[in-house]
Structures are given as C-alpha cells and as structure tokens.
Amino acid sequence: MIYSIEFSKNTVPGKKMNFTWQIQDFDGQTVAEGTQAVTLPAAEEGAFQFRLPELKGFLGWFAFKGKFTENGRTIAEMLSSGVVVERQPGKRDPFYSAKDPGTIEKQIRMGNGSSNYLAQRRIMQSGPDSLYPREEKRLKEWLAMCEKYGFEPYIIFHISQYTTPNNQQQPLYMRKMVNDKLAKGIDPYDAAYYQTWKNYFAQLAKIANGRVRDWYIGDEIYNIYHRSKLEVPHYVGVQKALYETIKKIDPSMMVAGGGTFMDKDPLGRKMWHLVKDHLDGLSCSLYLGKGTVAKGMTLDGPESGKLPERFKDTRSVIGNKKFISGTESGYSFLEFPKLNSDMVKEIAKINARNLVVLRAMGVRKWTFFTFDNDVMYESAKWGSGRIDYGMWNRASGSPKPHAATWAVSARVLAFVTDPVDASPCPDVYCYVFRKGKKTLAAFWAYVPEAIDATITMPTDWSGVDFLGRPLKGKSGRQNFKLNDRVLYLEFDAPQDAVVKAFRSGKYVLPEVYVTLHRINGGKVCVSVKNKTAGDLKAEVSLNSQTAKKITVKCGTVAEVIFDCPPGDGKLSAAAVVNGIRYGVEKEDEWYGVAPLSAVPAIQNGTLKGFEKVTPLVMDSVKHLKPADIDSHGIWTGKEDLAAKIYLGYDKSFFYIGAEVTDDVQISRYSGELSWNQDSVQCAFDTENTSFDKTLSPGGYDADDREFIFSATPKGPEMFCYAGTPDIMRKMIGKPQIVRTGNKTVYLIRIPWVHLGKLNPVKGSVFGFNIVAFDFDAKDATTSCQMEFSPGITYGKTPALFKRFILK
C-alpha cells in the first residue's frame, strides 16, 4: 500500500524532517507505527510517496496520522484514512448505487451493482423529436460503460414544471410557449404538451434498446408542489406519460414514481390514488431520520427513527405489490468534522444497521447521496463552504468510516432474499435471509452498553462484523457481547433453524427504562417503561419520598406522580425491579412565564409591557447553529446576530416579544418559504408529552405547534407549519415587526385556541423552543441561527425543548 503525501503550501521546500506515523483502527487502537527521515518536496506544491507496511490481514476502516517534526518540535500534522475490504468476486448487487459515485474503479471496489443516469429533459431535448448530439453521445457512452463494467443501468427523471429565470425546467424549444401561457393564467399542460414528454421518453428508450429496465421519476414532490397549483396535476400527467410509453415498448420494464414516502408529507396519501395505476413501484428521496452530522446535533438510527414502522405505514397505503426504490439518501456533514471523530464513526454504525433494515424491507434499489461531494457545496455560494455530503472527504480523497460499512454490506448482503424478522425481544434486532444455498443472520442490540447474549447455533458458522473483520464459531452454545454494531453470521443450516436459534436465545437486558419530568407547578411524574415480555412489579421513588408500589404491564409505560414544587436542584428517581435498582437524575430546569399586567406593544421601535420579564438571551456560541460557524467567519459576533426573547400571557393570548440584533436585513420569501430569510421560528410541545428522547425520539405529534414570524415582501406574516388541520400550512396572522437601525423588533400574539389544550392556567408546563434565522445576502442559501435549545433546526425533536411553567 503506497500513500502519497501531498503539499499545497510547502513553505520550506527541500527541508529534511522526521515523519512519525500511526495507523489506528476504528476504535483508536494502534495497528502499526513508525518514524523515518524525509525530505520535503522541492516546490511549494508537491508530494512524496510513503509505503505502508503490510497490515497482516487487517480489514476495515483505519485512520492514518502523520506528524512532521524538527529537533523534537512539531512543524505540521496530517490525518488521512483508508478502507481495506475483501475482494468481491462475480456480479455485484444492483441494490447498491450512488449519485455522484466517483470513478468507475471506486464504484466497483465499493460493490455498487447499478448506475443511474439523471436524464434532464430541459438539458437533453433539442426539439419535439430530437436530442442534442452531445447529450445523446453522453447517454450512449454511459450505457456502454454500464455494459462493460457490469452495472445495471437505470434512469431517473426530474420533471418539475416550476419555472424561474434561474431555474428553467422546460426545454428551450418550448419554454417561451409554456411561460407565456402561465403568465396569462392559461394551463399549458394539455394533451399536446404531454405528447412531447412521450416523444422524449420514446427517444431515450430507443437509444437504450432494452438495456434500461427501471425508469424512475425522482422529484421531491413535497418540496415543489406548493409553488404552483399546477405542480401536482403536472406530476401526475408526466407519470402517466412515462408509464404508457415504457409499457407500450416492453411491459416487463419497471416504472416508478410517487415522489414521497407516505410519512414525509400528507401529500403522499392524497396523490397516491392519482398515480398508483401509472407505476410499478414507489421511487423517492428517502432520508432515514435526522441526517445532519455536526457537534450538538442528534442522529437517528433505524430504531429511534422508527424505520420499520415507516415502511409499514407506507405499505398500508401502497400495498405489498408495489416495490420501493430510494433515489436519494445520505448524510450532510457540517464544518467537515475530523475523519476519526465520534460523530462520524456513529454514522458508520448507523449506516450498517440502516442497510440491514432496508434489505429486510425488500427495497429494490438504494441510491446514496453521495460518494464524492459536489464542489458547489463547498463554495461560498452553496453553504459558505461548510457542507459535505460525501462518503469521502473530497479535498483529501479520504474515506469516512461509513464507506467501509457500505462496502461490507455490498458484499455480505449481496443478493439476499426471503427476509425474516427474528428479533427476539425489544432492543435486540435480528434479520435472517437466504443467501444462495446458505442462511445469513444480521443482528445487534440497540443499547448504550454491550449486553450478554447466549445463542445455541444450529451448525458451525462464519461471518464478519460491521467493518468486515472475520468471525467464526462452532455449533452449539455461543456467548456474545452485543451492542449497536451489526454482526453478520452465515450458516449451512435451514433458514427456519437459524430463526429459531436467535428467537430462543438468552439476552441479558435492562428490564425497565426510567425517566422523569415535571408535569405542572406542583407535581413530577416518574415514567417506568417495561422492556420485558411479561408484567413487572416495581417500587418507584422520587428524591427522599416514600416509594410507591406499582405493576407495569408488558410493553407499556407506567406513570407515577409525586408532589414536588419547582426547585433549582436535581431530581432523583428510581425503580426497583426484581431487586435491581434502575435510577435517573435530572436537573429541575424550568423557565417561568408570568402574566402581563398590560397588553404589550411596540412604541418607537421598542417593546413595551415586558419590563418585568427576564428575557431569554441568545448571544453566544452556546446557542449558535450550525456548530463552529463562528470559526469560519460566518458569525462575527453579537452585532452580526443576537436575540433577546420575552414571554408573557393574559387570558386571551400567549405573547412573544423578540429583539433581534442583525447587521443585514434580508426579506425575500412569503408563506411556506418564509423561514428562508431573516425570521423568528418557535415551537410548542403544548401538552408536555415529549420530554425524553428515548421515549420520544423525534418528529412532531398532534399536540405540537410550530410557527414562523417574518417581514416578508408582502408584509409581516405569521405562518403555521405544524398544528391542527384548520391552521397547519396556513397564514394565521400578522405580527408587528419594526426595523430600527440594526435591530428588528417582533411582537407576536398567539391566541390560546391555536395552542390546543394549553390554557392560561397557573402551573401549566409545556415545552418551548425558539430560533432566530440570519441571512447576510439576498442569494445566501444557508443561514446561521441562534436557537435556545436543540429540536427545531436539524431535526424536529420536542423532547429536547426546555420546559416552561405559567406563573
């Protein structure tokens, strides 16, 4: 293995130094190390090659650390990485694919078995019956590449009709006709228009000549339908045109669309009956829970993200005869975290578990976004150079750890069939597949610490862990330490024997989960979740109070109420079950909201009526998002963005006053997109039902509310994102917003009727969070924010909100 150490700004060309290096595995253990004398390149830009020693059968992801020293003094340090996996013989599984997949060699080594082509009509079609020669050539070259290197080709279309001067979606030859009709209020999408789509699809199918078997519409319909009342009818019309064209050519070819997983947006359920007869399967972007990786951000695995439940929900709508394909999924990394950081390693573990569940759910194709990051996301225009979607660090060419778990999955789970959920108990997951003539089990425990497991194996077995490191064992009783890292075990035994072995294994798990929260100004609730297959008796206590005896039914959460006035110390709760004590300790953290003696107002650019209110202050990196944004010069201090938030109430309204310091005021959108400018957003957990991330891992419930307040080009607006049907996704009022100098003052009145069961009653407790968005340029695409607590941006998680009490 040869490494090339490259220099971009070598200030001491030709200098002799010592180079000390270490290779560390996923867990930070040293695999190899050494020191040697080196001579730096003779120019400012250059490289020297370094030969690594044989790693003696090492498999998995590794970090390569290097340090240049002179006379014992450190001059420079570097961090790189690599992945070592077994060779993959034979055909690769077409389940695995990627957008921006990098070189052909990388795709092959990673195990990708299919390749997609994004066929943008606006770019490709030159006339009603013709393609631009250069685009036709590119398509033919891609088809030839797939055939040569063993990729199964499939085509993805983006078909949005929405048009702006900078986003022309129609092909040039018909753009003016469509836009002129739209400007006059005329629907341009008639039979003749859809015939042009059929012509286009037929052109591509003729070139493909039967080699492309899957044709997918990939638009994220939930992101575009609100732009025009014609977007959904247009989507349905093009979907129908694709289906009719492709099926007429060859009924065995597969057509997919639909645009959204059913839990992503209510639109999916509404429009499914319109498209279900014009497709063989559902194709859509499918991000598996929270996908933003950064300091302070929460991440979802398939367990906390409830991935099996999401599939079950979607299947309840589309049925079992339609297949599911993902046309885009992945993770975005903010601020380029270190390759060996804990949060990047966490993605590797989650990625392995996701892929097992996806195979168990019978997904047809999975398209990862991306292997190689697009350079535009690292530019000042797109995310101010802070966003990396890649499985590799683009600048260094170094793989992140989840590249290894993808490559291992592409080998171990290739061509598996007949999945069986053999999960033996809560928090232990096991899926058993047929793999040719063998049986494969993939299993893990979703617990913070390893648990003991004893399984009686039906035959001798072999396998690998989530990084590809080898495992093997004999038939009979085997002991394991299980954690959140997938183990893949292969057997010669029949599938039903393997299923029985794992279901009847012995797993030493915590019997209960204990948490607590304040339910009002005088009481605290201790919640006890039964994680066993039977009923449990428990003695539950809070602080030094007398314990209460309860029975917790199988699979339920029991609530025990204790008298406890608000304080400023810690609350300590415990449940004793079968002689074992399970405890939890939390700060009694809460914020008081007092009734106002007079109706607040804005006078001469100043808030009035909140004089006795202690504000929530957000003016430091504690509240700044994305993480480390200050180190990149995007947030320059309190004059760039800071906020003071005042809360109060009376019998009619909940009041929010905000003083936002912001040196540049940006107003550019209205309605649903009004968050995408300088604005203030807040959310309520009105019934205080989401207070623990384990019990409520993410997403808004029926009692949650989310509002945005902004000075839009149409004037001040108050828009509701989450709420009851009568207010959700609707304009519900006009706040007062006044800009004076570098300060913007907001005054919001929210009627109690919009807050569900939360009423102006002393002692009421609710979750609340608020965030101020800041854009410093008209064309900025990424904001910096001041957020009081996590839970609104980068994943809706009301359990992370702070608790507030009406005084």
N, C-alpha and C positions, 0 to 999 in steps of 0.2 A: 504494500500500500504506500503510495507516494503522495505527500502533501506538498502543495505549492504555497509558500507564504508570500503574499503579495503586499507591496507597499505603494501607497498613493501619495504620501507626503514624507518621504525619507529625508530628513534634514541633515543626516550625517552619512552621505553615500560613501561606500567603501570601508566603513568603520568595522573593526573587529570587536565582537562582543561574545558573551556567553549566552546560550539559549537553553533554558531549563523548561522541560515539558512534562505534562502528566496526561494520561488518558484515564478518565473516570467513567464508570458505568452509570446507569440511570439513578442509582441510589447514592452516587457520590463516592463509591469505593474505587480506589486506585487499581487499575488494570495493568498499567505499565508506566514507567517514568524514566527520565534520563536527563543528562546535561551534555552539551557539546559546544565547541567553539565554532562560530560562524562569522562570515564576512558579509556585511550588508550589501545590497545591490549598488552598483556604481553610479546610479542615477536617482533622481527624486522618485520616479516611478519604476518599479522593477520587482523582481521576485527571486527567491532562492528555493530550491526543492529540498524536501526533507523526507527521508524514507523511514516510515514507522516500522518497528519490529513486528514479527508475526504475533498475532493476538491469540494464538493457541486455542482455536475453536470458539473464540468469543462470538456471540450472537447478540444482536440488539442495538440499541442506540448508545452512543458514547459522546462525551464532551472531551474536546482536545484543548487543554490550556497551555499557553506558552508565555514565557517571561524573558525579556532581554535585560541583561544586567552588565554593568561595567564597574569593576572594582567593588563588587558587592552592592552597588546602587542600582535600583530598578529604573530602567530607562523607558520601557514600554511593555504592555501586556496585550495578549490576544486570546480570543475564545472562538473556537470553531467546533464542529461536530460531525458525526458520520453515522451511518446505519449499516450494519452487517446482517444480511439475511441469507437463508438457504436459497440455492438456485431453484427456479420454478420450471420444471420440465413440462412439455406438452402445451395444450391450449390453455389460454387464460380465460377466466370467467368474465363474460360481458356485463355482469352486475357492476363491476368497478369501472368508473370513468371520472373524468375531471374537466372542468372548464379551466382554461389557461394551464394545461397539463405539463408544459415544459417540453423538453426534447423527446423524440421518439424513444431514445435509449432510456430515459428516465421513466417513461410510462411503462415500458416493457419490464424494467427492473422492479418497479413498484407493483406490477401484477395487473395493470389495467387491461381488461379484455375488450373494451369498446371505446369508440371515439365519436364525439359529437361534432356536428357542423352547424354553426349558427347562420341560418340562411335568411338574411335580412333582405326582404323584397325591395325596400327603398334603395338599397345599395346595388342589388343584383339585376333588377329587371329594367331593361332599356326601352322596351316597348311592349305592346299587348301580347306579342308572340316571340319576344327575343330577350336574351340576356346580354349584358356587357361581355365582350370577349374575354377580358381579363378575369371577370368573376366566373365565367364558365370554365376557364382554364384552371382556376384555383379549385373549383369543385371537383373537376376530373382528377387533378393531382391528389386531392385528399382521398378520393375513392381508391386510386391506385396505391396510395400509401397504406390504407387500411388492408387492402388485399395482400400487399407484400409482407406486412409485418403482423398479420393475424389479428387485427382489430375488427370487431363487429361495428359497422357504421350505423349511426342514427342521426336524424336531422331534427333540430329544434327551430321553431319559428317564434319570433316576437312580432305581434300583429297590431299593437295599439294604433288606433286611428288618431289619437290626440296630436295636434299639430301646433307648434310654436315656431317663430323664426329660427330658433336654435335647435329644434328637435323635429325635423321634417320626417314624418313617418311614411308618407306616400311616395311612390317612385316619381321621379322628376317629370315624366311624360304626362302624368295625370294630376299632378299636385295642384296646379292652378285651378283646374276644374273643380276639384273637391273643395278647396279652400274658398273659392268664390261662392259655391252653394252654401257652405257652412256660414259664411258671412251674411248671407241673405236669409238665414233661418230655414234653408231647404235641406232636407235629408238627402245626401248624395248616395246613400248606400242602397241602391236598387238592384234588380236582377242583373243588369248590365255590369254594374260595379263588381258584384260577386263573381261574375263570369271571368273578369280579369284575374281574380285570385285562382280560379280553377285552371286558367291558362298557365299561370305561374307554377302551380303545383304539378301540372302535367309536364311542363318543361323539365322540372327537376327530376321527376320520376322517369322520364325518358332517358335522361343522362345516367341516372343511377342504374337503370336496366335490371331491376330486381335485386340489386345488391343491398339496398337500404330496406330493412324490414320494419323499422319503427319510425314513425313520423309524429312529433310531439309539438303541441303549442305550449310555450313556456311562460307566457305573460303572467306577472303577479297581479291578477285582476283586482285584488283588494287594494292595490296601490294606485290604480288608474281609473277605476270605474266612476269615481266621484268627479272626475274632470269634465265629463260631458254626459248628458242623459243618453247619448247615443252609444256610449262605450260598451255597455253590456249587449245590446242588440247587435252591434258590430261584431263583438267577440263570438256570439252565437252563430251569426251568419258566416263568418270565416271558418269556424269549426265545422259547420255543416258542409261548406265547400271543400274543405280538406278531406273529410270523410268520404263524401260522394266521389271525389276524384280518385283517391287512392284505392278505394274498394272496387271501383269500376275497373281499374287496371289489374288488381290482384286482390281478391277478397281475403287472402291469408295474411296480408300485411297488416300491421298493427297501427292504429291511430289513437292518440291520447291527447287530452286537454283537460279543461275544467278550471285550471288557474288557481285553485286554493285548496288546502286541506280544510276539512269542514269546521275545525275549531278555530281556524285563523280569523275568520270573519263570517258573520251571519249571511253574507252574500253567497257563500258556497252552497248553503242549503236552499237559498232562494232560487239560484240559477241552475242547480243540478238537473231539475226536470226539463230544462230547456236544452241541455247539451247531452244528456245521457244516451239518447238514441243516435248520436253522431260521434261516438268514440268507443274504443275498446277498453280504455283504462284512463285513470286519473294521472295527469302529469302536472307538477307544480313545484315551485320552490318549497322546501320543507326544512326549515331550521329547527333543530331539535332542542328546544328550550333556549335559555339565555346563551347567546353566542359571542358576547363581547368579553375579551380577556384583558384585564388590567387590574392594577392594585386597587383593592377595595370593592371590586365587582364580584357578584355572586355568579356561580356557574351551575348549570343543571346537567345531571346525567340522565339516562333513560328512566331512572327510578324517580327522582324528585321532579323531573319533567313529565312524568306520567306518560311515557311514550306508548306502552301497550294500550293504555286507556284511550289515548288519542286515536290510535289505529282502530280500536273497537268502535269509537264514536263515528269515525269516518265510514267504516264498513256498515254501520247501521243505516247510513244514508245511501251509499253507492252499491251495497250488496257485495257478495263474495265472487261474482263472476267478472267483475271489472278489476284489472290489475292496477297496481300503483307504481309509478316511477317518480323519482326525485330528480328534477332538472337543475337544482342548485341547493347546496347546503355547505356549511363550514363554520369557520370562526374568524372573527376580526380581532387582531391584537393591537392595542393602543400603546403608543410610545415604545414599540419594539422591545418588549421585555427580554431579559437575558435568556439565551437558549436553554440554560440549565436551571431556570427559576422554578419554584414550586408550582406556580400557577400554570406555566407552560407544560410542566410534567403532568399536571392534573388533566389537561386536555388529552394527553396520550392514553390515560386510563379510561377516560370517558369515551374517547373515540373507539376503543376496543369494545366496550360494552354496547355502545350505540350500534355498531356493525353486527354484533350477535343478534340484537333485538330486531334489526332491520331484516336480517336473513330469516329470523323466526317469523316475521310478519309477512314473508313472501314477496318482498319488494322486487320488482323486475330489473330496474337499473337504478344506480345511485351515482349522482354527479357531484363531485366535491368542488367547492369554490374556495380557494384554488390551490394547485401545487405551487405555481410561481405567481407571486403578486404582480399585479399590473402597476407599472411605474407611475401611472397617474395618481394612484392612491398615496404615493409618497411625494407628491408635489405640493407646492403651497396652495394651488387652486383646489385640490381634492384632499381635504382633511389636513391641510397645513403640514403635510409630510409626516403624519403621525399614525397612519392606518396601514396595517399589514394583514392581508387575508391569507397569505401564503403558507403552505406547509413547509416551505423553505424560506429562510431569510434571503431575500433577493440580492442584497448588496454583497453578502459574503458567500452565497451559494450553499449555506449550511442548513441541513435539515433540522426541523424541530422534532421533539420526541414522538409526536403522533404520526410522523412519516413512517416510523418503524412499526407502529401498531396497525397502520393501514396495510403495509407490505405483508405483515404476518397474517392478517385476516385474509388478504387476497390469495394466500397460499393454503391456509388451513381450512377456510370456509368456502373454497372454490367448489362450485357445482353441488353444494349440499342440497338435499331435498327432504321432504316429509318432516318438517319441524314438529316437535312435541314439547310443550311446556311441562317440564318435570320439576319445577320449583317446589321444594319440599315444605317450605314454611315462609312466613314473612321475613324479608331481608336476606334470604338466600335464594338466588336465581339460578336455574339450570334449564338449558335448552338442548334437546337431543335430536340430532339429524342423521339421516342416512347419507353416507358419502361413498358412492360406488358400492363395493361389497362390504364396507366397514361401517361402523357406527361411531359418530363423533358427539361428545358431550362438551358443552361450553358452560362453565359455572363460576360463580363468585358470590361473595357476601357483601351487601351494601351496609357496612358498619364502619365506625371510625377506627376501631382497633380489630386486629385479627381474632377470629374465633376458632375453636377446635371443632373439627368435623371427623367423623368415622364412617367410612363407606365400605361395604363389602362388595368388592369388584367381581363381576361375573367371569372375567378372563384376565390374562396378562394384558397390560396396556402400555401405550407410549403416548407422548404428546409434547406440547410446548406451553410456555407461559405467554403472556400478552406481548412480550418482546421477542418471542421466538426461541427462548432458551429451553433446551431439551429437558423432558421429564419422562420417567418410565417407572413401572412397578409391576408387581405380581398380582395374580388373582387372590381373592380373599380379603381380609380386613386391612384397610389402609387408613392411616391418620393424616389429616391435612390441617394446615393453618390457612384459613380462608380470609380474604379481605376484598377490597374493591378492584383487584387485578384479576382479569379473566384467566382461567386455566382451560386449555383445550386438551381433552383426553380422547384417544382413539382406541376402539375395541374391535375384535373379531366377533364379539357376541351379537345376538339379535338386538334390534332397537328396543323391543319391549323389556328385555332383560336389563338393559342399561337404565332405562327409565325407572324400573322397579328398584334398582340398586340405589339410585340417587334419592328417590322419594322416600325410601325406608331408612336412609342414613340417619345418624345421630349428630345433631348440631347443637352446640352449647352457645345459646344466645341469651342476651338480656331478656327477662320475661316481661318487663314493662319499660315504658318511657315516661318520665315525669317532667312536667313543666309547670309554670305558674304565671299568672298575670292578674293585674288589678282590674276588677270589673266595675267598680264605682268608688265614690269617695270614702266608703267605709268598709269595703269587703275585697278580699283577694281570693281567687279561685286557684286551686291546685288540680291540674289535669293529669290523669293516670291512664296511659294507653296500654291495653292488654295486647301483647305481641305473640301470645301462645295460641294453641289450638283448643284450649279449654277455658273455663271460668277460673278466676283467681280471687282469693281473699287478700285484702291489703289493709294495713294500718297507716293512715295518712296524717301527717302533722305539718304545721307551719310555725316557724320560729320555736318558741318555747311553749306553744299552746298544746293542750291535751290532744292526743291522736284520736282520729275518728276511724272506726272500722267500716269497711265497705266491701262489696263484691263487684268485681269488674268483669262483665260478660266478655266472652270470646270476641276478639276483633273490634271492640268498642273502646271509647274514651269515657272514663267516669270523671265527673267534676265534683270536687269537694270545696265548699265555701267556708271561709273563716272570716270573722270580724277582724278588721285591721285598718285603722285610719292611715292616711297618707303620711309618709315619713321621708327621710332623706338618707336612709341607710340601706342595708341589704336585706332581702327577704330570702329565707332559707326554708325549703320544703323537702319532705322525704316521704317515701312509701316503702314500707317493709313488707316483702312478699316471700313466703317460704324461708324466713329467717335471713334474707338478704336485703340490705338497705340500698335503695336507689335514691340519690339525692340530687337537688338542683339549687343553685344560688343565683339570684339576680338582684341588680340594683332596683330599688323602688323609685325609678326615674319617671317623672311626670312633669307636665307643664300646665300651669293654671291659666284658665281663660275667664276673665271677670266680666260681669255685666257692665254695660256702659251707662253712665248717668245721662248722657245726651246723645242725640243722633250725630255720628261723626260726619265730617265734611272736609273738602279741600278748599282752603281760603288762601289766596295769594301764593299758590304753589306749595302750601304747607298743610299737612294733615292736622285736623283739629278733632278733639274728642277722645284722643288716645293718650292724653298727657300722663295719666296714672298707670299706663300699661308699660311693662318692661318688654322691650322688643326682643325678638329672636334675631341675633346678629350673625350675618354670614359675610365675612370679610377676610378669610384666611384660607390657606391650603386645606384646612380641615374639611371645608365644605366644597372645595373646588373639584370639578369634574371636566374632562377626563383626568385621570391621575397624572401627576407630574407635568401638567400642562404649563405650569409656570417655568419649568426648566427649559422649555422650547420657545420662550418669549411670547407665547400667545396670550397669557395673562400677565400683565406687567405690574399689578398691584391694585390697591383699593380704589384708585381713581379710574382704573380700567373697568372693574366690575366689583361691586359690593352691594349688600342689601340689608335693610332693617325691616322686619316684618312685625306688624302689630295685629293682635287678635282681640276680638270682643264680641259681645252679643246683647240682644234685647229680645223681647217676646216675639218680634217679627222676623228678625234677620240674624244671621251669623256674618260678622264684619271682618274683612281683611284689609288692612292698610299696608302699603309697601312703599318704602323709599329706596329706589334703586339708583346707585351711582354708576354711570356708564358714559364714557367719553364720546362714544359714537352711537347715534340712534339709527337703527335700521328698521324700516317698515316696508314690507313688500308682498305679503300674502293676507288672505282673508279666509274665514271659515275653518275647515278641517286642517288646512296647512298653516294656520296662524302661529303654531309653535315654531315655525321655521323662520324666525326673526326675533328681535328683542321682545320678550314677553315674560309673563309670570304664569306658572302652572302649579296647581295644587291638587291634592287628592285626599280623600277621607275614607277610612275604614269605619263607617258610621256606627256599626253595631259591635265594634271591637272584637270581631270574630277571628282575625288573623293576627296572632301575637307571637307565634313561634314558627320558625322556618321549617322545622321538621314536620309539624302538623299541617302547615300551610305553605308549601314550597314556592308558590308563585302564581301569578295571574289574579285578575280581579274577580271577586264574587258579586252576587246580586246586590249586596248591601254597600258596595264600594262606589265612590263617585270620583270623577276626575274632570277638572275644569281648566280652561286656558283663558287668560286675560291679555289682550294686546291692543296696541294702537295700530290698526290696520289701515291700508289705503282707503278703506270705506268708512273709517272712523273707529272708535273704541268698540270692542266686541268681547262678549263672554260666550265661549263655546263649550259644550259638554261632550267629552269623549266617552265617559263611562257613567251609566246611570240607568234609570228605568226607560222603557221604550218611548215615553212621552217627551223625554228630554235628551236621550242619547243621540249623538251626532247631529245636534241641532244648536242653533243660536238661541240663547235663553236670556239675554240681557245686554245692557250696555254699561260697563263700569265707567267710573270717572278716571281719566288718565290725563295728567298735566305734565308737560316737559318744561323745565326751567333750568337754563344753563346745562350743566352735566348731570342733572338729576331728573328722574322720571318718578312721579308720584301716582300711585294707584289707590283707588278706593272701591272695594267690591262689596256688594250686598247680596248675600245668598239667602233666599227665602227658605225657611225651615222645611217647607214642603218638598224641596229638592234634596233634602238630606235624609229621607226615609224615616226610620224610627228614632233618629237622633233629634231630641227635642230640647228646648231651653229649660232643662231641669237641673238644679244644682246637684253636683256629684256625678253627673253623666261622664263616662270615659269613652274616648274614641281615638282611633289612630289618625294621625295627620302628618302630611309632608308638603313641602313647598320648594319650588326651584325657580331661579331666575336665569333665563337664557340670554346670551350675549353674542351677537354677530357684529364684526367690525368692518364689514364691507358688503356692498349690495350683492355681489356674486359669491359670497362665502357659503360654503356647503356644510361646514361643521362648526358648531358653537362651542364656547366654553360656558359652564354653568356653575352657579352656586346652589347647591342642594342641601337642605337642612339635614336630611338623613338619606341613606340609600333607599331605593324602592320605587322611584318613578322612572328616571332615566336608566338605560341599560338593563331593563327588565322590571316589569311591574310586580313588586313584592311587598304588599301591605304589611306583612309580618315584620318588616324592617323599619316601619314607620315608628316615630316616637309617640308616646301616649299623652293625651291631653285631658284635663278634667275641667268641667264647667264649675266655676266657683259661685 
